[in-house]
Amino acid sequence: MKTKVAIVGGFLFVALLGSSTAQVTWTHLTPAGTPPVPRAVPGTIIVQEPDTFGVMYVFGGRNSSGQSLNDMYKLSLQPGQEQWTQITEQGDWPSPRDRMVLAYDRAGHRLLGFGGEAENYVVFSDNWAFDLRTERWSRIDTAQWFLSPSPRVGSLYACDEGRNKLYLFGGVTFQVIRGYQAGWWLYDTWSWDCSTATWQQLSPYGSLPSPRQAGVGILDQRNDRFVFFSGHAANNIFLNETWSLGRGPVAFTQLNPSGTLPPCMRHSVAVYDSNGQRMVVFSGQDDNGQLYNTVWKLGLTPGSEQWKVLSPGGTPPPALWLAAAGLDKPNGRMIVFGGNTASGSINDVYALEGLFLVGAETPDPSAIPAGNQLFSVRPNPSRGQVRFDYSLGKPATVELKIYDVTGRLLRSLGEAAATPGTHRLVWDGNSGDGRPCPSGVYLYSWSAGGQTVKGRIVQTK
């Protein structure tokens, strides 16, 4: 296996190249605590607040009996110590629904929720905010109905945490006509500013995609575009098209990836791997009713997009659709929860590991500089020792400093005259006076030959 290393904007980036699919593995997780009841299509998002491990939030969904839910859970994603906790309902609270769109407002320490569907084809267009510190919902609807999307469910959407925005395309709404429930497929495009919780309707150039719902979307950060795939169109037509919505200018383009395309299907899940420059798609239902537990990856190099089928090892999820998923960036894994199998709803949790970067920030790796390179900080999170592996292109003085979150220096390590080649520094988890540092988040600064890498370490004791 080959490794590319970048130091970009003061952060560590490691890309694994040429790894075989045998190194990609499914793990069936068994979190502690009381799990949610089996369900399909809950609103789901993974976030990492400061000084915390990643957390998956799960809102609502539809249980095995087809009943809409509005309970809420969080799944702590500390590796080996995953745990479910139910969030107590208090104050104003969204009504039961599935497929609520969730976005993360990092600066505001909150989740934003939009729309969804309840039983009997009732769809919503209300906007909500969930404060991550008080764990309370509050309604934030705009006064004018035309300043936010109309009631809908199944929109294709993607979050851009860097710009604090969410992009949304299409969906479906329902209306009773002469006693029959009719579906109206949509193809309007919106952006949601998460900092102000305001919507803006976009008017993209180019040929518009046909109306659709139940597809998947990601935000391709490196190429500044919203990419979406598959979906369910009117007249029960299933799709396997791939489209992009560029943001400068705002224009739609239908992509024509090479390789082995996934089938025409709906209700898959997808995550964006910025370090591998790809969209990873899992599961779904095709137009013959067949369910899948296949993993596809779409390489996102502009003009050379390509689909490939992966064959992970380990214990895979069953063939299913209507699941929920997110990317656990700190631990380098895709988390899949719930969904419907041929036998009904499940509440299992699976992790797809070995495909994503572990424990690093995710800057845009537009260049791979030569010279001194910090290429591994592991394990992270850690229960004690943390290994800092690095290589030098020429002799250099190497310094490693560990700080607490207030910026107080706890420990200094280093080499006064390190030679070219590979080296390792080990922080034992103790402060300079030999006392163990308690559980929490710590900052490191590694420098060599004029280059500096900064990042975070999570310690759990």
C-alpha positions in Angstrom: 0.0 0.0 0.0 1.3 3.5 -0.9 0.9 6.6 1.1 0.6 10.3 0.1 1.1 12.8 2.8 0.3 16.5 2.8 0.7 19.3 5.3 -2.0 21.8 4.2 -3.0 24.9 6.1 -1.3 23.6 9.3 -3.2 20.3 9.4 -2.3 16.7 8.8 -3.6 14.9 5.7 -2.9 11.3 4.8 -4.2 9.5 1.6 -3.9 5.8 1.2 -3.4 4.8 -2.4 -3.8 1.5 -4.1 -5.4 -0.2 -1.1 -7.1 -3.4 -2.0 -10.8 -3.9 -1.2 -9.9 -6.7 1.2 -8.7 -4.0 3.6 -12.1 -2.4 3.6 -14.2 -4.1 6.4 -17.7 -4.0 7.8 -18.0 -4.2 11.6 -21.3 -5.0 13.3 -21.3 -2.6 16.3 -23.0 -3.4 19.6 -23.5 -0.1 21.4 -24.3 0.1 25.1 -27.5 1.7 26.4 -31.0 1.2 25.1 -31.2 1.5 21.3 -34.0 3.1 19.4 -36.8 0.7 18.3 -36.3 -0.7 14.8 -37.1 2.0 12.2 -36.6 3.3 8.7 -35.6 6.7 7.3 -35.0 8.7 10.4 -33.5 12.1 10.2 -29.8 11.5 10.9 -26.5 13.5 11.1 -23.1 13.0 12.6 -21.4 16.0 14.3 -18.3 16.6 16.4 -18.7 19.4 18.9 -15.6 20.8 20.6 -14.2 18.6 23.3 -16.4 15.6 22.3 -16.2 12.5 20.3 -18.3 12.2 17.2 -22.0 11.8 17.9 -24.8 10.5 15.6 -28.1 12.2 16.2 -31.3 10.2 15.2 -34.7 11.9 15.0 -38.0 10.1 14.3 -38.4 7.8 11.4 -41.0 5.1 10.7 -41.3 1.9 12.8 -42.1 -1.6 11.7 -45.8 -1.0 11.8 -45.5 2.1 9.6 -46.1 4.5 12.5 -44.3 7.8 12.3 -42.0 8.6 15.3 -40.6 11.8 16.9 -38.3 10.3 19.5 -34.7 11.4 19.5 -31.5 9.5 20.3 -27.7 10.2 20.2 -25.1 7.6 19.6 -21.7 8.3 21.1 -19.1 7.1 18.6 -16.1 6.6 20.8 -14.5 3.5 19.3 -15.2 0.4 21.4 -17.4 2.4 23.7 -20.3 3.4 21.5 -23.4 4.1 23.5 -27.0 5.0 22.8 -28.7 7.7 24.9 -32.3 8.8 24.5 -32.9 12.6 24.6 -35.7 13.7 26.8 -38.6 15.5 25.1 -39.0 18.9 26.5 -40.7 22.1 25.5 -41.7 22.6 21.8 -41.0 19.5 19.8 -41.4 18.5 16.1 -44.4 16.3 15.4 -43.8 12.6 14.4 -42.3 12.3 10.9 -39.6 10.5 8.9 -36.9 11.8 6.5 -36.5 15.1 8.3 -33.5 16.9 6.6 -30.9 17.8 9.2 -28.0 20.2 8.9 -25.2 21.2 11.4 -24.6 24.8 12.4 -21.1 24.5 14.0 -20.9 28.1 15.1 -24.3 28.1 16.6 -23.9 24.6 18.3 -27.2 23.5 16.9 -28.9 21.2 14.4 -31.4 22.6 11.9 -34.3 20.4 10.7 -36.6 20.9 7.8 -39.7 19.1 6.5 -40.4 15.4 6.4 -43.5 13.1 6.1 -46.0 11.7 8.6 -48.5 8.9 8.1 -51.2 9.2 5.5 -49.0 11.3 3.1 -48.8 14.3 5.3 -45.8 16.4 4.4 -44.2 19.4 6.2 -42.3 22.6 5.4 -41.6 23.7 9.0 -38.1 24.7 10.1 -36.6 23.7 13.5 -33.4 24.3 15.5 -32.1 21.8 18.1 -29.6 23.4 20.6 -26.9 20.8 21.2 -26.0 22.3 24.6 -29.6 22.4 26.1 -30.9 19.6 24.0 -34.1 21.5 23.2 -36.0 22.1 19.9 -37.4 25.5 18.9 -39.4 26.3 15.8 -37.9 29.0 13.5 -40.3 29.3 10.6 -40.1 32.3 8.4 -43.1 34.6 8.4 -43.6 34.4 4.6 -44.4 31.0 3.2 -42.7 31.8 -0.1 -39.3 32.4 1.6 -38.8 28.6 2.2 -39.4 25.4 0.2 -43.0 24.2 -0.1 -44.0 21.1 1.9 -42.0 18.0 0.7 -40.2 14.8 1.5 -37.4 12.9 -0.1 -35.4 15.9 -1.3 -31.8 15.3 -2.4 -29.5 17.4 -0.2 -26.0 17.9 1.0 -24.3 20.0 3.8 -21.4 22.4 3.3 -20.0 22.9 6.8 -17.2 25.2 5.5 -19.7 27.7 4.2 -22.4 26.7 6.8 -24.9 26.0 4.1 -27.3 23.2 3.0 -28.2 22.6 -0.6 -31.6 20.9 -1.5 -33.1 19.7 -4.8 -36.5 18.4 -5.5 -38.5 16.0 -3.5 -42.2 15.0 -3.6 -45.4 16.4 -2.1 -48.9 14.9 -2.1 -52.4 16.2 -2.8 -55.8 14.6 -2.8 -57.5 14.9 -6.2 -61.0 13.5 -6.6 -60.5 11.2 -3.7 -57.1 9.9 -4.8 -53.8 10.7 -3.3 -51.5 12.1 -6.0 -47.8 12.7 -5.8 -46.2 15.8 -7.3 -42.5 15.5 -8.0 -40.5 18.7 -7.6 -37.3 20.0 -9.2 -36.7 23.4 -7.5 -33.3 24.1 -5.9 -32.7 25.9 -2.6 -29.9 26.8 -0.3 -30.2 27.2 3.5 -27.9 29.5 5.4 -27.4 27.6 8.7 -26.1 30.7 10.6 -29.2 32.7 9.9 -31.6 29.9 9.2 -32.8 31.6 6.0 -33.7 30.0 2.7 -32.8 31.2 -0.8 -34.3 29.7 -4.0 -31.7 29.3 -6.7 -32.1 29.6 -10.4 -29.4 27.4 -12.0 -28.3 27.6 -15.6 -28.2 24.6 -17.9 -30.6 21.8 -18.5 -32.6 20.9 -15.4 -32.7 17.4 -14.0 -36.1 15.8 -14.2 -38.2 16.0 -10.9 -37.2 13.3 -8.5 -37.0 12.2 -4.8 -35.3 9.5 -2.7 -31.9 9.9 -4.3 -28.6 10.7 -2.5 -26.4 13.8 -2.6 -23.0 15.0 -1.3 -21.0 18.3 -1.4 -17.9 17.8 -3.4 -15.8 20.3 -1.6 -12.7 20.2 -3.8 -14.6 20.9 -7.0 -17.1 23.2 -5.3 -20.2 21.4 -6.5 -23.3 19.5 -5.2 -23.3 16.0 -6.7 -26.4 13.8 -6.5 -27.2 10.3 -7.8 -30.3 8.0 -8.4 -33.8 8.6 -7.2 -37.5 7.9 -7.9 -39.2 10.0 -10.6 -42.8 10.3 -11.6 -44.6 7.3 -13.2 -42.6 5.0 -10.9 -39.4 5.5 -12.9 -36.2 4.7 -11.0 -33.0 6.5 -12.0 -29.2 5.9 -11.9 -28.2 9.3 -13.3 -25.4 11.4 -11.8 -25.7 15.2 -11.8 -23.7 18.1 -10.4 -24.7 21.6 -9.4 -21.8 23.9 -9.7 -21.7 27.0 -7.5 -19.7 29.4 -9.7 -21.7 29.8 -11.8 -24.7 28.0 -10.4 -25.4 25.5 -13.2 -26.5 21.9 -13.6 -24.5 19.4 -15.5 -25.3 15.8 -16.1 -22.2 13.6 -15.5 -21.4 10.5 -17.5 -19.2 8.3 -15.2 -17.4 5.3 -16.6 -17.1 2.0 -14.8 -19.8 -0.3 -13.4 -22.8 1.9 -12.7 -25.1 1.0 -9.8 -28.6 0.0 -10.9 -31.5 2.3 -11.2 -32.6 2.6 -7.5 -33.9 4.7 -4.7 -33.4 5.1 -0.9 -29.6 4.5 -0.8 -27.3 6.2 1.6 -24.1 8.1 0.7 -21.2 9.9 2.3 -18.5 12.2 0.8 -14.8 11.2 1.3 -12.9 14.5 0.7 -9.5 12.8 1.2 -10.2 10.0 -1.3 -12.1 12.5 -3.6 -15.1 10.1 -3.9 -18.7 9.6 -3.1 -19.4 6.3 -1.4 -22.9 4.8 -1.9 -24.5 1.9 0.0 -27.7 -0.2 -0.3 -30.9 0.7 -2.0 -33.9 -0.8 -3.8 -34.0 -1.2 -7.6 -37.0 -1.0 -9.9 -37.6 -4.8 -9.6 -37.9 -4.5 -5.8 -34.5 -6.1 -5.2 -32.6 -4.9 -2.1 -28.8 -4.4 -2.0 -26.0 -4.4 0.5 -23.4 -3.4 -2.1 -20.9 -0.6 -1.7 -20.1 1.6 -4.7 -17.6 4.4 -4.9 -17.7 7.2 -7.5 -14.3 8.9 -8.2 -15.0 12.6 -8.5 -12.1 13.8 -10.7 -13.9 16.3 -13.1 -14.3 14.8 -16.5 -13.0 11.4 -15.4 -15.7 10.4 -12.9 -15.8 6.6 -12.5 -17.9 4.1 -10.6 -16.4 1.0 -9.0 -17.9 -1.8 -6.9 -16.2 -2.6 -3.6 -16.1 -6.0 -1.9 -15.6 -5.3 1.9 -14.8 -8.1 4.3 -16.1 -8.5 7.8 -19.8 -8.7 8.8 -21.8 -6.7 6.3 -25.3 -5.4 6.9 -28.1 -7.3 5.3 -29.5 -6.2 2.0 -31.7 -3.2 2.9 -33.1 0.2 1.9 -34.4 3.2 3.8 -31.4 3.2 6.1 -29.6 6.2 7.6 -25.8 6.9 7.4 -23.1 9.4 8.1 -19.3 9.8 8.0 -17.6 9.5 11.4 -14.6 11.6 10.3 -12.5 11.4 13.5 -12.6 7.6 13.4 -12.5 7.1 9.6 -15.6 5.1 9.1 -19.1 5.3 7.6 -21.8 4.5 10.2 -25.0 2.9 8.9 -28.1 2.6 11.2 -31.5 1.0 10.8 -33.5 0.6 7.5 -35.8 -2.1 6.1 -34.8 -5.5 5.1 -37.0 -8.0 3.2 -38.2 -9.1 6.7 -38.9 -5.7 8.2 -37.2 -2.8 10.0 -33.9 -3.2 12.0 -32.1 -1.1 14.5 -28.6 -2.5 14.0 -25.5 -0.3 13.7 -22.7 -1.1 11.2 -19.3 0.6 10.5 -17.5 0.5 7.2 -13.8 0.9 8.0 -10.5 1.0 6.2 -11.7 3.2 3.4 -11.5 6.7 5.0 -8.8 8.7 6.7 -8.6 8.2 10.5 -8.3 11.0 13.1 -7.4 14.0 10.9 -8.9 17.3 9.8 -10.1 17.4 6.2 -8.5 20.4 4.4 -8.5 20.5 0.6 -5.3 18.5 -0.4 -4.7 20.4 -3.6 -1.0 19.8 -3.4 1.4 17.3 -1.8 4.5 19.2 -0.7 7.9 17.5 -0.6 10.2 17.6 2.4 9.4 16.9 6.1 6.1 15.1 6.6 4.1 14.1 9.7 2.2 11.1 8.4 0.5 9.4 11.3 -0.9 10.3 14.7 -2.4 7.1 16.2 -4.4 6.0 18.0 -6.7 9.0 18.1 -8.8 8.8 20.2 -6.4 7.2 22.7 -6.5 5.8 26.2 -2.8 6.6 26.8 0.1 6.6 24.4 -0.1 8.4 21.1 2.5 7.7 18.4 3.7 10.5 16.1 5.3 9.0 13.0 7.1 11.3 10.6 9.7 11.4 7.8 12.5 14.0 7.1 13.9 14.9 3.8 16.9 16.5 5.4 18.4 16.9 8.9 16.2 19.0 11.2 15.4 19.9 14.7 12.0 18.3 15.6 9.7 19.7 18.3 6.4 18.2 19.5 4.4 20.2 22.0 1.2 19.2 23.8 -1.3 21.8 25.1 -4.6 21.7 26.9 -7.6 23.4 25.2 -6.8 26.7 27.0 -3.4 26.8 25.3 -1.3 25.9 28.4 1.8 23.9 27.5 1.7 20.4 29.1 4.6 18.6 27.5 7.5 19.1 25.1 9.2 16.3 23.2 11.6 16.3 20.3 14.9 15.5 18.7 17.7 18.1 18.5 19.4 16.7 15.4 17.1 14.2 13.7 18.6 12.6 10.5 16.8 12.1 7.2 14.4 9.1 7.2 11.5 7.9 9.3 11.1 8.5 13.0 8.7 8.2 15.8 7.9 10.3 18.9 5.6 8.9 21.6 3.5 10.9 24.0 2.6 8.7 27.0 -0.5 10.7 27.9 1.3 12.4 30.9 2.1 16.0 31.6 5.6 17.2 32.1 5.6 16.4 35.8 4.6 12.8 35.1 1.0 13.0 36.1 -1.6 11.3 33.7 -3.7 13.9 31.8 -7.4 13.4 32.3 -9.9 12.5 29.6 -10.5 15.3 27.2 -9.3 17.1 24.1 -5.6 18.2 23.7 -3.8 20.2 21.1 -0.5 19.3 19.5 2.0 21.2 17.5 4.7 19.3 15.5 7.4 21.3 13.7 10.5 20.4 11.7 12.6 22.4 9.3 10.2 25.4 9.2 7.1 23.3 8.7 4.4 23.0 11.4 1.4 20.7 11.7 -1.3 21.4 14.3 -4.2 19.2 15.3 -6.3 17.6 18.1 -5.9 14.5 20.2 -8.8 13.0 22.2 -7.8 11.2 25.4 -10.2 8.8 27.3 -9.1 7.1 30.5 
